[in-house]
């Protein structure tokens, strides 16, 4: 078994993270930024080192004061990504002596980057994920996405095959103004699953799968979820790496035969 011991009666609901779990970029993020730099004639400014520095600095920076406390993405998330993209593409100004990038160019580059990541062809969908979530819902297991993402997430998931047949609810941080590991985002997911299924779901009957020990495992625990496991793309102790296996164990916990979804 790869899942924690199920509660009496089995797992009643599953919540899943998106980035690095259900969906993973097909190419390295740094390569996408370097291609963007070439497209805008900025290859002499941006290199792999400058892009990586900008990405690390962007995620390490304090939450913008105009955002709700602890919330990275608001609305379409451009308030967070705009300064990161600017820093990634303009390179080290002290070293090069070049002027900062024009605001219009930065906005055009940001739009191009958004268009890239809104394209389902830019993402690798976890093998068997869509079919496994559909099988769970068909057996009465409630399924929701819980992700730190901007408001474009529902459209992206649908384009990648995760429609109403696979998901009961999509809960993103920009909508509920709470980032994992804040328990609020998990609480909202549970309430929406209760409303959608009209079932008496208890937090102890919910399993969460995600790729962050803090955001996903600790966050789910803070919300009282019955279990949480780390997603990894390869077999590793203490992790899950196959949504079909997850689905089979959930079905088995409910007294169903272990068969492939």
C-alpha positions as CSV (number, residue, x, y, z in Angstrom):
1,X,0.0,0.0,0.0
2,X,1.2,3.5,-0.8
3,X,-1.6,5.4,1.0
4,X,-2.1,6.0,4.7
5,X,-4.5,3.8,6.6
6,X,-8.0,4.8,5.5
7,X,-10.7,5.8,7.9
8,X,-13.6,3.5,8.6
9,X,-15.7,3.2,5.5
10,X,-12.8,4.2,3.3
11,X,-11.7,7.4,1.7
12,X,-14.7,9.6,0.7
13,X,-12.9,12.4,-1.1
14,X,-9.6,13.2,-2.9
15,X,-8.0,16.6,-3.3
16,X,-5.1,17.1,-5.7
17,X,-2.4,19.7,-6.3
18,X,-1.8,20.9,-9.9
19,X,1.8,22.2,-10.6
20,X,4.3,19.4,-10.4
21,X,1.6,16.9,-9.8
22,X,-1.4,16.8,-12.2
23,X,0.5,19.1,-14.7
24,X,4.2,19.6,-15.3
25,X,5.8,21.9,-17.9
26,X,7.0,19.9,-20.9
27,X,10.2,22.0,-21.1
28,X,12.4,23.5,-18.4
29,X,11.1,26.8,-17.2
30,X,14.5,28.4,-17.7
31,X,14.4,27.2,-21.4
32,X,11.0,28.8,-21.9
33,X,12.4,32.1,-20.6
34,X,15.5,31.9,-22.8
35,X,13.3,31.3,-25.8
36,X,11.2,34.3,-24.8
37,X,14.4,36.4,-24.6
38,X,15.4,35.3,-28.1
39,X,12.0,36.1,-29.5
40,X,12.2,39.7,-28.2
41,X,15.9,40.2,-29.2
42,X,17.2,40.1,-25.6
43,X,19.5,37.1,-25.8
44,X,22.5,39.3,-25.1
45,X,21.0,40.3,-21.8
46,X,19.4,37.1,-20.5
47,X,21.2,33.9,-19.8
48,X,20.5,30.8,-17.8
49,X,22.1,32.2,-14.7
50,X,20.2,35.5,-14.8
51,X,16.9,33.8,-15.4
52,X,17.4,31.4,-12.5
53,X,18.4,34.3,-10.2
54,X,15.3,36.2,-11.1
55,X,13.0,33.2,-10.5
56,X,14.6,32.4,-7.2
57,X,14.5,36.0,-6.1
58,X,10.9,36.4,-7.2
59,X,9.6,33.5,-5.1
60,X,11.8,34.6,-2.2
61,X,10.5,38.2,-2.2
62,X,7.9,39.3,0.3
63,X,4.3,39.2,-0.6
64,X,3.4,42.6,-2.3
65,X,1.9,44.9,0.3
66,X,-1.2,45.5,-1.8
67,X,-2.0,41.8,-1.7
68,X,-3.9,40.1,1.2
69,X,-1.4,38.7,3.7
70,X,0.3,35.6,2.5
71,X,-1.4,35.6,-1.0
72,X,1.0,35.5,-3.9
73,X,-1.4,35.6,-6.8
74,X,-4.4,37.9,-7.1
75,X,-6.6,37.9,-10.2
76,X,-4.6,36.8,-13.2
77,X,-1.4,36.8,-11.2
78,X,0.4,39.4,-13.4
79,X,1.2,41.5,-10.4
80,X,3.5,38.8,-9.2
81,X,5.0,37.7,-12.5
82,X,5.6,41.1,-14.1
83,X,8.6,42.1,-12.0
84,X,10.0,38.6,-12.2
85,X,9.8,38.5,-16.0
86,X,11.4,42.0,-16.2
87,X,14.3,40.9,-14.0
88,X,14.8,37.6,-15.9
89,X,14.9,39.3,-19.3
90,X,16.8,42.4,-18.7
91,X,19.7,40.6,-17.0
92,X,22.3,42.2,-14.7
93,X,22.1,45.9,-15.3
94,X,25.1,46.7,-13.1
95,X,27.3,44.3,-15.1
96,X,26.1,45.3,-18.6
97,X,25.5,49.0,-18.0
98,X,22.3,48.7,-20.1
99,X,19.2,50.6,-19.3
100,X,16.1,48.9,-17.8
101,X,13.6,47.4,-20.2
102,X,10.8,49.5,-21.6
103,X,7.5,48.9,-19.9
104,X,5.7,48.1,-23.1
105,X,8.3,45.4,-24.1
106,X,8.0,43.8,-20.6
107,X,4.2,43.7,-21.0
108,X,4.4,42.2,-24.5
109,X,6.8,39.6,-23.2
110,X,4.6,38.8,-20.2
111,X,1.6,38.4,-22.6
112,X,3.6,36.0,-24.7
113,X,4.7,34.0,-21.6
114,X,1.1,33.8,-20.5
115,X,0.0,32.6,-23.9
116,X,2.6,29.8,-23.8
117,X,1.5,28.5,-20.4
118,X,-2.2,28.8,-21.3
119,X,-1.6,26.4,-24.2
120,X,-2.3,22.8,-23.1
121,X,0.4,21.6,-25.4
122,X,2.9,23.2,-23.1
123,X,2.0,20.8,-20.3
124,X,2.6,17.2,-19.5
125,X,-0.5,15.6,-18.0
126,X,0.3,12.9,-15.3
127,X,-0.3,9.5,-17.0
128,X,-3.7,8.0,-16.1
129,X,-4.7,11.0,-14.1
130,X,-7.8,12.0,-16.0
131,X,-9.1,8.4,-16.3
132,X,-8.4,7.7,-12.6
133,X,-10.2,10.8,-11.3
134,X,-13.2,9.9,-13.5
135,X,-13.2,6.4,-12.1
136,X,-13.2,7.7,-8.5
137,X,-16.1,10.1,-9.2
138,X,-18.1,7.3,-10.9
139,X,-17.8,5.4,-7.6
140,X,-19.0,8.3,-5.5
141,X,-15.6,9.7,-4.4
142,X,-15.6,13.5,-4.4
143,X,-12.6,15.0,-6.3
144,X,-11.3,18.6,-6.2
145,X,-8.2,20.5,-7.2
146,X,-6.6,22.6,-4.5
147,X,-3.8,24.8,-5.9
148,X,-1.8,28.0,-5.4
149,X,-2.6,29.4,-8.9
150,X,-4.3,32.4,-10.5
151,X,-7.8,32.6,-11.9
152,X,-6.9,31.1,-15.2
153,X,-6.6,27.6,-13.7
154,X,-10.1,26.2,-14.4
155,X,-9.8,27.0,-18.1
156,X,-6.3,25.4,-18.3
157,X,-7.5,22.2,-16.5
158,X,-10.4,21.9,-18.8
159,X,-8.2,22.3,-21.9
160,X,-5.9,19.5,-20.5
161,X,-8.9,17.1,-20.1
162,X,-10.0,17.7,-16.5
163,X,-13.6,18.6,-17.0
164,X,-16.7,17.9,-14.9
165,X,-16.3,14.2,-15.5
166,X,-13.0,14.3,-13.6
167,X,-13.5,17.1,-11.0
168,X,-16.3,18.2,-8.7
169,X,-14.5,21.5,-7.9
170,X,-11.5,23.6,-8.7
171,X,-10.2,25.8,-5.8
172,X,-7.3,28.2,-6.5
173,X,-5.6,30.5,-4.1
174,X,-6.3,33.7,-6.2
175,X,-10.0,33.1,-5.9
176,X,-10.3,32.3,-2.2
177,X,-7.4,34.7,-1.3
178,X,-5.5,32.0,0.7
179,X,-2.3,30.2,-0.3
180,X,-1.5,26.7,0.9
181,X,-0.5,25.8,3.6
182,X,-3.2,28.1,5.0
183,X,-6.0,25.7,6.1
184,X,-8.6,28.1,4.6
185,X,-8.1,26.9,1.1
186,X,-8.6,23.3,2.1
187,X,-11.7,24.3,4.2
188,X,-13.2,25.9,1.1
189,X,-12.5,22.8,-1.0
190,X,-14.3,20.6,1.6
191,X,-17.3,23.0,1.7
192,X,-17.6,23.0,-2.1
193,X,-17.4,19.2,-2.2
194,X,-20.1,19.0,0.4
195,X,-22.3,21.4,-1.6
196,X,-21.7,19.7,-4.9
197,X,-22.2,16.1,-3.7
198,X,-24.8,16.9,-1.0
199,X,-22.9,14.4,1.2
200,X,-21.9,14.6,4.8
201,X,-18.2,14.7,4.1
202,X,-15.9,14.9,7.1
203,X,-12.4,16.2,6.8
204,X,-11.0,12.9,8.2
205,X,-12.3,11.1,5.1
206,X,-10.4,13.3,2.7
207,X,-7.0,12.4,1.2
208,X,-4.8,15.0,-0.4
209,X,-2.0,14.5,-2.9
210,X,0.6,17.2,-3.7
211,X,4.3,17.8,-4.3
212,X,5.1,20.0,-1.3
213,X,5.8,18.8,2.2
214,X,4.8,22.2,3.6
215,X,2.1,23.4,1.3
216,X,0.4,20.1,0.7
217,X,1.1,17.7,3.6
218,X,1.3,20.2,6.4
219,X,-1.5,22.3,4.9
220,X,-3.9,19.3,4.6
221,X,-3.0,18.2,8.2
222,X,-3.8,21.7,9.5
223,X,-7.3,21.4,7.9
224,X,-7.8,18.1,9.7
225,X,-7.7,15.9,6.5
226,X,-7.4,12.2,7.1
227,X,-4.2,11.9,5.1
228,X,-1.8,13.5,2.7
229,X,0.9,12.1,0.6
230,X,3.7,13.5,-1.5
231,X,3.6,13.1,-5.3
232,X,6.9,12.2,-7.0
233,X,7.4,11.3,-10.7
234,X,9.4,8.2,-9.8
235,X,9.0,5.4,-7.2
236,X,10.2,6.6,-3.8
237,X,9.3,5.5,-0.2
238,X,6.7,7.7,1.3
239,X,5.5,9.0,-2.0
240,X,2.9,8.2,-4.7
241,X,3.8,8.4,-8.4
242,X,0.8,6.7,-10.1
243,X,-2.7,8.0,-10.1
244,X,-4.1,4.7,-11.1
245,X,-2.5,3.1,-8.0
246,X,-4.0,5.9,-5.9
247,X,-7.4,5.3,-7.3
248,X,-7.2,1.5,-6.9
249,X,-6.3,1.9,-3.2
250,X,-9.1,4.4,-2.6
251,X,-11.6,2.1,-4.2
252,X,-10.2,-0.8,-2.2
253,X,-10.6,1.2,1.0
254,X,-14.3,1.5,0.1
255,X,-14.7,-2.3,-0.3
256,X,-14.4,-2.2,-4.1
257,X,-12.2,-4.6,-6.0
258,X,-8.7,-3.5,-6.8
259,X,-9.0,-3.1,-10.6
260,X,-7.4,-0.6,-12.9
261,X,-9.6,2.5,-13.6
